[in-house]
Amino acid sequence: MAIGIDPVENHLALGLSDEAVRDMYRLMVLARRLDDRMWALNRQGRVPFVVSSSGHEAAQVGAALALDPEVDWSVPYYRDVAFMVALGMTPEELFLGLFAKEGDPSSGGRQMPNHWSLPRQRVFSHSSVIGTQFPHAAGIAQELRRTGRPGVVLVTGGEGATSQGDFHEALNYAALHRLGVVFLIQNNQYAISVPAADAVAGSLADRARAYGMEALSIDGNRVLEVYAAVSRAAERARAGEGPTFIEALTYRYYAHTSDDDDRLYRTAEEVEEWRRRDPIAQLRQYLVESRLLTAAEEEAIEQKASESVAAAVAAADLAPDPSDALSLVYARPLRNLQAAEALEAPPAGPEVNLITAVNKALHEILADHPEALVFGEDVADPKGGVFKATVGLSDAYGVERCFNTPLAESLIVGTAIGMAAAGARPIAEIQFADFIHPAFNQIVSEAARLHYRSGGGWSCPLVIRAPYGGGIHGALYHSQSIEGFYAHVPGLKVVVPSTPADAKGLLRAAVEDPDPVLFLEPKKLYRLAKGPLPAGPHRVALGRAALRRTGDHLTIIAYGTMAHYAVEAADLLAAEGIEAEVLDLRTIRPLDWASVEAAVKRTGKVLIVYEDNEFAGFGAEVAAQIGEKAFEWLDAPVRRYAAPDVPAFPYAASLEEQVMPSVDGIVERARDLAEF
């Protein structure tokens, strides 16, 4: 349905002064001139890549000016040039990004042009991955409401993004919790070359209504209609009436990007038909007919826009090129680690198992950090998680700080990213690590790369907890070891505890870290591993391995369940006169290389044990690092003991025992290596 705003009569009724409408016109003209100059620079070979925005000016300026610049948040997409200019990004800043120059507030040359980030205006960073921004907006809105802060969140995208699962998960979640989100879809009729008729079944607004939210379709080429729709949606959000979906029908005049040839999929006649409905021309006509714009004023606006663009290009072109491609991967990089060369002093405290340590740590973290939240599937009381890790949290701290989510892993991580952006320290639980893969985009493309791609403008203090690994007869989809996938990703920290004390200390350190941390909890050890639990805010620094046992015949390097098994195996080996030291990595990304190297130098023989598949598992990387950096200290080839190439562990106990590394298997391989 259309909102029914007649722009010829209603700018005063909308609370807009004559000067405010003229400002709309100035911004739209400036945005068009910016886009024209970007394309000219591309044709001249001065910039390699341009994203088209001409034709979208009304949808973007109308939406931006409907927001409160003091409190509202935005999550734009790559076509939003006019939107960003209306929010306060300067033409020079825009061209700094286009030229990939130092000083670009989006990324400092790390991100492609038009991938916006403007922390000073609460514009959250957006990537090239389509649709991932919608859960971020929902997460921001949820945290604003939880903390009682004013502000709504406007998230934009093209109609192509509405086919992504993240879009639907976010709409469902925003409607479910009546979050203050305005979803603005700029339907320009094409997702690159695919027309909307071939990609969108039915009406976009009807889709949104099916989730129980207000939804409307408007003329995106009429700036006052857009302003009215977004203003009313923002008013609804501020009043606690929930989200609104707005489809703004518009058109892009040029190709999708400079790498696209739109002549292959649409006609010149079609483009010309839409040009007759040009948003700038429509607003110009309205201003002239309302006697708000003279010919001299129009010429002055055009002249000023051209001068602003020329000055911005000149200034950006002279800015220095970025010089450091290696910085800002982590908000808190690990440096100057001291090698673990002695046993850690045993902690004092009552003996508990690992799952109890996790639960007590979560209780203490939520007590000490009001910004910490726990959420996921089945985590709230009375169930408290399928393994009971979160029992008592929602009863103790309320359902706004420990709550259940829909069964949607990408949504869980995506909303957590948004919450972190708005100041929370989210602890998201994935029920089993085997089910984390739908969230791969959010973890790898968004959370892990956020600090780097935004030039340090945003960090992502997010913890993702997940039970992982075998030993409980969970079969193929409840026994996977996933650490190898994520250890590969710069910007992400990966932690695997093996003792109750470390579970507590590492979890607190992870929550207090400014970087995203994947916290993998070995299911086999939940009730098997027992030990003292230190009192108070116990911390174990991320990136530091622990020497669990000393010995001079060989070193066993392991983590998680295998570290626990390795200590058992070393005790058995000692009875045979073989003294094996055990190095528990604890944090596998970043790797504590100093401790690994020191261990190689001490014993000269290394057995690496892990329960993932041997081929390309994380132990293979440890072996490669040793072979490259510590070869001269080796007295024997580095050995690995891991699972064979089977898809996780089979269900039958007899079959699982055949493929999962065991204490006896470690003893056998360590004995052979010691005798080498």
N, C-alpha and C positions, 0 to 999 in steps of 0.2 A: 504494500500500500504506500502511496505517496503522502507526505506529511501535509501537503496542501498550502505551502507558503508561497505567496505571490511577491516576488522580489521587487516588483515595480511599486508596491504600495507600503511595504512593511518594514523598512529598516529602522524607522523610529519606534515602531511597535515592538521591535526586538530589543529595544534599549540601546541602539547604536546611534551615535551622533553622526552628523554629516561628515565630520572629519574622520571618524572611524571607518566609514565606508570608503572615503578617499584613500585611507591607509590600506585598506584591502586591495584597492586597485593598484597602488604603488608596489605593494609586495608581489602581486601577481605579475605585473610588468617586469619587475626585477627578476623574478624567478624565470620568466620566459627568456629574458636576455642572458641570464646565467646559462641556461640550457643551450641556447643558440651558440654561445661562445665555447662551451664545452665541446660541442660537435665540430665547430670550426677548428679548435685546437687538435682534435682527433684527426680531422682531414689533413691538417698540416704536418701530421706525424709527431706532434709535440707531446701528446699524451696517448697511451696505448689503449685505453678503455674508457668508454662513456656509457652511462645508463640514461635512457630517455625518460624525460618527465613532462615534456610539453603536452598540454591537454588536461593535465591533472591539477592545474593551479587552484581552481575553485574548491575542489574537494579537500585540498591540503590546507590552503589558507583559511578557509571557513572553519575547518576542524581545529587548527592550531589556535586561532583567536577566540574560540569558544572555551578554551581552558583557562584555569587560574594559574598565571605564571609563577605564583608564589608557592603553591602546594601540589599541583597536579604533576603526574608522571606520564611519560610517553614511551612507547615501544614501537618505533617506526620501522618501515622496511625500505629497501634500497632505492625505491623510486621517489622518495619523499623530499625532493629538493625544496619545493615551495614551503612545505611543512617546516623544515628545519630553518629556513630563512625567517619564517614568521615567528618561530620560537626564539630567535636571537642568534643563530649561527651567522657569522659574518661572511660576506663573499670571499674575503681573503682566506678564512678558515676552510671554506669549501674548496677553493683552488689548491690550498696546501695539500688536501687529501687527494685531489685529482693529480697533482704533480708528484705525489708521494714524497713530500718534503718534511723536514723536521719542524715541529710545531703544530702538526695536524692533531687537533684534539681527539680525533677518532682513534688514531692508531700510531702515529709517528712513522708511517710508511709500512706498517705490518699488515694492514688490511686493504682490500681493494677499495677504490673510490665508492662513495655513496653507502658505505656501511657505517651508519651513524653511531656516535657515542658522545654525549655531552653531559657529563656529570653535574655541571653547575646548573643545568636546567632540568635535571632528573630525566634525561633522555638515556634510556638503557641501551647498551651495546647490542647490535644485531649482526648475525652472521649471514652467510650466503645460503644456509640450509633453509629450505622453504618450510614455513609453518612452526618452527621451533619457538617463535616468539610468543605465541598465544598462552602457553602455560606460564611463561615468565610473568606476563601481565597479571594473570590470576594470582600468582604467588605474591607479587608486590601488593596487590589490592588486599589480600588476606592479612598480610603483615601490617599494613596501614590501619586496618580495622582493629586488629588485635591490640595494637599499641595506642589506639585512640587518636591517631593523627589524622588531620584532614587530608583530602586529596582523592581524586579519582585517577584511574589509569586508562589512557587511550592507547589501544593497540591497533596497528594498521596492517594491511596486506592486500594482495591482489586476489582475484577470484580463483586463480589457480591453486592458491594455498588452502582453499577450503576443502580440497580433496584429501588433505593430509590428516592422518589420525590425530596428531597433536591439536589440530583445530577443534575437532569434535570433542576430544577429551577436555579441552579447556572450556568450551561452551557448557558442557555438562557440569563441570566442577563450579564454574562461576554461577550458573543458575542454581545449582544445588545449595550453595552457601550464600546466595544473594550478594555476590561481591560487586564492588563498585568499579566495574570494567565497562568501557565502551569499545565494542568491536566495530571498527570501520573497515569495510572491504571496498576497495576502489576497483570496481568491475570495469576494466577497460576492454573487455570483450575477447582478449587473447591471453593465453599463457604461453609466451613466446609465439609459436605458430598455431597452437591448438585453439580453435574458437570455443567460446564458452558453451555453445550448443553441443559440442562433442565431449565436454568434460563435466558439465553441471546438470544433473538430473533434477528437474523441477525448479523451484524457486529457492534462492539462497535465504531469503527472509523466512520462508516457510520452514526450511530446515532449522533455523534458529528458534522459531516459535515452538518447534517440537521439543526443544529442551526446556521449555517453560519460561522463556524470556521475551521481553518486548522486542519486536523486530519490525523494521520498515525498509522500504526501498525508495530512494529519492533520486532526483536529477542531480548528479554530481558535477554538472557544469554550471549550476546556479549557486553562487557562493553564499547568498543569504539563506537559501534553503538548507545548505550544508550547515551553516552556522546555527540556524534554528534547531535543526535535528540534533546536533552534537550538544548544544547548550541544554536542550531539554533532557537529553540522556544523562548529561553530567548532573543536572538538578535531581533527577531520579536517583542517581547513585549517591549523591550527598545526603539525600533523605532516607537512605537505607532501603530503597525499593529495588535494588538489584541491578544486574547488567542490562545493557541494551545492544542490540545488533543493528547496524546501519549498512545497507548496501548503497553505495554511491555510484550510479551508472555514469561512466565517462569513457574516454578514449585517449590513447596515446597516438600522437601524430607521426612519430618516427619509429624506427625499428626498436625492438626490445632492448638491445644494446648495440654498440658499434660492431660487435661480432655477428650481428644478425642481418639478414636481407629480407625485409618485410614484403618486398615485391613478389616473393615466391608464394605468399599465402593470402594476400589481400590486394584489392584493386585500387587504382588511383581514384576511381569514382567513389569508392567507399570512404576513403580518407577525406575526400573533398566534401562529401555529405556531412561528415562529422565536423569539419572545419567551419561549416556554416552555422554550427551551434557552439562556436568557440567561447570558452568561459570568459576570457578577457573582453572579447567583443560584446558579449551580453552585458557585462558589468559596465563597460564604457557607455553603451547605449542607455542603460538605466541612469547613470550619472548625468549624462547630457540631457536626457529628458526631464530629469529632476532639477536641472540647472545647478548641478553641483560640480560641473567640470567644463571649463572653457577650452577652446582650441589652444590657447596659449599655455594653460595649465597642463593639458595633455602633452604638449610638446616639451614642456619643462620636465615632466615626469619621465618621459622617454629619454631625454638628454641626461638627466641625473642617473638613471639606471645604467645607461651606457658608460658614463664616466666612472661609476662605482665598479662596474665589471672590469673596465680597463685598468683601473688602479689596483684592483685585487689581483688580477693576473700578473701585473708587473711586480707587485710585492711578493706574491707566492713564488714566482719564477726565480727571484733572487734569494729565496730562503735556502739554507744549507740542506744538502741531502742527508738523510739519516745514515749513521755510521755504525751502529751497534745492533747487529741482528741477533745476538745471543742473550741479551739482557731481557728481564721482565718475564721470563718463562714462569717463574714462581714469584709470588709476593714475598715469600720467606724462603730464599734459597738456603741450602745447607752448606756450610763452609767450615774448614779447619777442624774436622772431626779428629778426635784422638782415638787411636786404635784400641779396641777391647783386647787387652792382654792379660787380664786377671779376672777371676771370678767376682761377680758382684756380691756385695754383702747380702745375706738372706734377709728379706723383709720380715718385720715383726707384725703379728696380727693373727686373728682367728683363721683356722683352716676352712676354706670354702672351695667349691668347684668353680669352673670357669663361667658357667651361665649365671651363677649367683654373683660373681664378681662384676659381670657386665651389668646386671640389674642394679646392684648397689652403686656402681659408677654412674649410671644414668640418673638415679635418684639424687646423688650428690651434685652432679653437673647441673641438673635443673634447679636445684636449690641455690647453687652458687651463681648461676648465669640466668638472669631473668629473660634474656634474649634467646635462650636455647629452647628448641621445640623438638618433639619426637612424633613422627607420623609414618604411616604406612598401612598395609593391609592387616587387619585384625590386631593392631597393637594396643588399642584402648581396653580398659577394663570393661567387663569382667574377664575377657579371655587373656589379655596381656601378652599377645604374641603366641605363635604356634609352639615356640620353645620356652615361653614364659619369661622372656628377657625383659619385657616391659610391664610386668605385673605391678600394679599399684601406682603407676605414674599418673594416669588420668584421675584416679581418686585423690591423689596427693596434690597434684598441681593444676587440675582442671582440664576440661576437654578442649580448651583452646591451646593447651601446651602439649597434650598427648592425645592424638585423635586418629581415627580411621580415615582412610582414603578409598576411593573407588579402586577396583582391580585394574590398574593402569600404570605400569611401571614408568613409561615415558612422562606421564603427568606427574608422578611422584617426584621424579628428579627435576623436571622442568619447573614445577611450582617452587621447589626448594631453591633453585637458582634465583628465582624472583624474590623469594623471602630473604635470601642472603643479601641481595642487592639493596633491599629496604632496611637492612640492619639486623636481621635475625641471624642466629646460628643454628640452622636446621640440621637435625639428625634424622635422615630418611632411612627407613628400613625397607629393603627388598626381601620378601619372605624367604626365598631361596635364591642363591646366586645363579642358579640355572635359569631363572626367569628375568634376569637383569637385561637380557639382550634387546628387548624393545626400547630400552632407555639408552642404547649405545650412542645415538645421535646427541642426546642431551648431555651425556657424560663426556664424550670425546670432542664433539664439535662445539659445545657450548661451555660447560663448566671448566674443562681443562684448558681451554684456549682463551678464556675471557680476559684474564689479566694481560696476556701477551698481545692479543689483538686490539685491545683498547689502549695500548700504550701505557699500561699501569693505571688507567683511569678507574677501573673496577677490579675488585678482588671477589673471590667466591669462597667464603668460609663455610663450606658444606661438608658434612660427613655422611657417607652412604654406608650403612651397616648391611651385611649380608652373610648369613650362614653358608658355608661352602664346604666342599670336599666329601670324601666317602667315609666308609666304615660303619654306616648305620643301615645298610641294605636299602638304600633309597633309590637304587636303579638309575637309569640314564638321565632322568630329569630332576633328580634330587641328590646328585652326587658329584656334580661337575666342579672342576678346579678351573677358575676363569682368570686367575691372576696374570697369566701370560698375555692375554689380550690387552689388559689395562696397564701392565708394567711398561708396555711399549709406548705409552702416551706421555710426552712431555707436558708438564703443567699439572699432572695428577700424581698424588702420593698414594702409595698402596701399602697397607699395613696388615700384618698377620700375627696376632699374639699366640703364644703357646702355654702361658701360665696365667693363673688368676691375677697375680700382681701386675703382670704386663698388660692383661686385658683392661684392667682399671687404669693404669698409668698411661698407656698408649691412647685409650679412648679419650681421656681428658686432654691430652696433648693434641689429639686430632681435632677436637671441638674448638680448642683455643688457637688453632692454626689458621692463618688467613687463606690458605689454599684448599682446594677440594681434596678430600681424603676418602679413598675406598677402604673400608675397614672390614676385612674378611675374617669371620669367626669360624674356626674349625668345628663343625658339628660333632665330630667324633670326640672332641675334647670337652664338650659342654659339661658332661658329668664325669668323664674319665679323669681329666686333669684336676688335681687338687693341690692346694698350697695356701700359704698365709696371705691374707689380704691386708695391705697396709691401711692404716686409718688416715683420714683427712684427705686433702687435695694432692694425692700421690700422682706424680707425672713421670713418664718415661719419654725422653726426647725422641722425636721421630728421626729416623736415619741412623740410629745407633744400634749395632748388633750387640748381642750378649754372649759371652763365653760361658757356656753351661757346665763344661767339664774340661779339665786340663789333661794333657797327654802329649807324648813326644814321638809317637810312632806314625800317626796320621791325623788328619783333620776331617771330621764329618761336618759338612755345611748343610743346613736344613732350615725349615721354618714351619710354623703351624704344627699339625699333627706329627709330621715327620721329625721335627725337632724333639718332640716328646719321645717318639720312638727311638731317636738316635741316642738319647741319654740312656734309655733302657739297654740298647744294644751295647753302648760303651761300657756299661757296668758288667755285662756278660763277657765282653772281650777282655776286661781287666782280669777276670778269673782265669783266662788263658795266658796271661802275661802280656797282652797287647793293650797299650795305653793309647786310647783315642781321645782327642779333644773334640768337643762339640761346639760349633759356632752357630748360634741361632740368629738368623738375619733380622727377624722382627719387622723391619721395614724393608721391603724389597724394591721400592722406588721412592726416593732415591736409594741406591745401593750404598751401604757402608763399605766402600772399597778399602779404606784404610785398615779395617779389621780383617777383611778377606786377605789382603796382601800380607799383613803381619802373620796370619795363620799359615799361609803358604811358606813363608820364610822360616817359621818355627819347625814345621814337620816335613815339608817337602813332598807330602803325599796328600791328595785331596779326593774325597768321595762326596759327591753332591747328591742329596736325596730330596725328591719332591714327588708329589702324588699326581701331578698333571701328566699328560702324555710326554714321553721322553723327547720326541721329535719337536723341536722348536719351543719346548717348555722353558720356563724361566731359568731353570738350572743350566740350560744350554748357553744362555747369555753369561751366566757366572763363569762357566767353563771357558767361554771365548775370551772373557776379560782376563782370566788367569793366564791363558795361553799367550795372549798378546802382551800383557804387562808384567808377568812374573815368571816367564818361562825358565829363566836361568836358575830359579830356586827349586824347580821341580825335580824330584828323584824318580818319578814315575808318571805315566800319562794320567791326566785327570779322568776320573771315572764318574759315571752318572748311574743312578738307580731311580727309576721312575716307572710310571705305568706304560704298558705297550700301547700300540696304536689301536685302541678300541674307543668307541664313543662313550666316555665316562665308564662307570662301573656297573656291571650287570646286577640284576636283582637277587638271584639265588646266592646264598651265602657261600656255597662252594665255588661259584664262578667269581664272585667278588674277591675271594681270597687268592684266586689265581692271578689277578691283575693288580691289586692294590699293594704297594710296597709294605713290607712287614718288618718287625723287629728281627726275625730270623734271617730275612733277606739282607738286611743291613749288616748283620753279623757276618754272614757268608762273604759278602763283597768286601767288607772291611778287612777280613782275615786274608783274603787273596791279595788285596792291595798292600797290606803290611808286609807280606812275604815277597813282594815283587823285588 
